[in-house]
Amino acid sequence: MRRQIRSLSGSNYKGLTLVELLVALMVTSIILAAVATLAYALGKVSDSGDDTAEKQAQLRYATLRISELIRYSRLVYAGNENEVVLWRDDNGDDYIEPAELVTINTRQVGSDLQLCEIDGTAEPIVLLHQCGNVQFGFDQPSEPPTKRKFVSVSFDLNENGIRHRYQISAALRCWAWYMLDPEGSILQ
């Protein structure tokens, strides 16, 4: 048997009381707040992951490109702590032409540095878009550039607010030191 609540007016009352309605609204608002907080947190994690993935893709590209440039060059023609100039000898004639020289250096863009590849025929190719504290190192820094076989490029990348230090190192496969005199001039 079901009981019915009788009001003072004498009619039957079926429905929610004000207290039940307020409790239902509070539970609903708590659930909605939790869902909104979770959605915001997932969005932030996704943005953070996207930034890391983009920086890591740039890093992989720069590593492959710089390693390839150094490995297939014949000579570290010039270099200092701000740049390195490589001679590729594309046509194999043992004669240094301006189009065969590749420079890896930095350029300032706003507050960031860009690591670039510059050859004599095209616009600079940006290898890393936002890096800092770029340093070029050589196997024998006291020797003239023509005696160097090993090149390393060190730099900082800012990933999700944390600075990470990276280094790309490579050695020349075919060293053309025999083409130079002791002062570093090309033998004729």
Summary of the structure (lengths in Angstrom):
residues: 188
radius of gyration: 32.8
end to end distance: 115.6
largest distance: 119.5
contacts: 462
relative contact order: 0.13
helix: 34%
strand: 36%
